[in-house]
Structure formats: C-alpha cells, structure tokens
C-alpha cells in the first residue's frame, strides 16, 4: 500500500483522505495542526497532529511516506513541497494560487519525485477534460472553461455560500488571470469579461477569475486562438464582489476581506456546480 499523508483536515482534506482510503490502495494519515478526532474522516484513516511551521514536526511527519497531499492554505504549500523534496516524497496539491504553483514547478526541476500542484477540480480536472476534447479537433480555435461552486438554495444577497478555502476564493477575485487571446498569451484583470447565460431554466453570470485555468495556457499556447476561464455565479454576485474588492480596496487588505467574507457569508455543504 502507498503510505500517504494528507495535510489539512478541512472539507477538501477529509474528502481526499476518504477517497484514497476507499480504494484500498493507500494507507492514509490525515493531519492538521490540532489533533484530528478519531473517526472524523471515516474508518481506516489514521489521525495525526502536524504543525507544518515546525521543521522537526514536518520532517517527522514526512519520514517514511510515499506521497503527501497538501490541502492547506496556499501560503503553506511551498514550504510543504520544499520539505517533501528533501524527504524524497511525491507531492500533490489543489492550490489555485498561480505564484505558488510556479514556485513549486521550479522546485521540481531535477527532483527524483513527482510534484503536481493545481490538481483539484479547477485548477486540475477542468484542464484535463479541456485538453482531452481539444485533441479531438483538427484545428481547435476557441476553448471556454466555466466553473463555479454554487449553493442550490442561496439565502443571501451575494447568492453564495462558502464551500472551500476563503484565502483561495479571495485569490480568484484579486489576482491576474491567464488567458490566450487572438493567439497571444495574456494576463487579464479579474472580475472583468462579464457574461450571462441560462441552463435548465436557471440564469447565471460568469466572469474572469484567477487560477482555475491551471497550466492549460502553457499546454495550448500556439495551438488555439482563444482560451479563457471564468467563474460561474448567480446574477448580481460579480457587482457586489467588485464593490468590495475594488471600490473598497479590499484586495489590498486581504485580512479584512477574509474577515468580512467569513463573518458575513454562511457555509454550506451543498455544491451545485
């Protein structure tokens, strides 16, 4: 069995640990800074307390592992990747943070193990699916990726509930977005390019956000004319976020932005998109 350490016992970490354990191919340890309650992630998953900011603690947690999956906030991922390289452990994470992903990619040069950042849903699976489809066309022109994490029954003015990392959400709204436009690689401003569409009788909007496209621009540069990624929300969400992010300048005060979102937007276990 593959000895696997999952760091971060939030909703994503628990989901990853469960999926790996259910295959029967992985011996999974789920760790967080505080001890993970026994059985909180299901049977067959060993709980552990690991402080990734403690060098000795992190080295000890990685010793003897085959794989580490970091589902921690993006600003801790590079540190985990550095220690994974030192320990000779394969590394994976679902981060949306472009700068972190690029740093981990550079770290992987010459390594004897695999480093795969941005391997969640978006970034991650969405790029794999798009690349698979593009290969089926002789002369692909335009690739449009639309992804969102939406509650089925929104109950607030933003028409949104928290389903994952607030730090990652703010990154999407505040950081530059990779695209290919008219055959040229570009970075565009987040929250722009607003469009509307309906699906199964429900009305949505979509707009540019950062990170979800992963490394697909690297893969498809020179092969398609246009490639873009937008986040799907219910109508009106973009304008409210733009007011917070730009008019109130909260992209430059991200600690305040995070506090506002986490105290004002409820959490849900629904994930409609």
Secondary structure as UniProt FT lines:
FT   STRAND          2..7
FT   HELIX           11..23
FT   STRAND          26..32
FT   TURN            38..41
FT   TURN            43..44
FT   STRAND          45..49
FT   TURN            52..53
FT   HELIX           55..62
FT   TURN            63..64
FT   STRAND          67..70
FT   HELIX           74..87
FT   STRAND          90..93
FT   HELIX           98..107
FT   TURN            108..110
FT   STRAND          115..116
FT   TURN            121..123
FT   HELIX           125..134
FT   TURN            135..136
FT   STRAND          142..147
FT   TURN            157..158
FT   HELIX           166..174
FT   STRAND          177..181
FT   TURN            182..183
FT   STRAND          184..188
FT   TURN            190..191
FT   STRAND          195..199
FT   TURN            200..201
FT   STRAND          202..208
FT   TURN            212..215
FT   HELIX           216..220
FT   TURN            221..223
FT   STRAND          226..233
FT   TURN            235..236
FT   HELIX           237..242
FT   HELIX           243..247
FT   HELIX           250..252
FT   HELIX           254..264
//
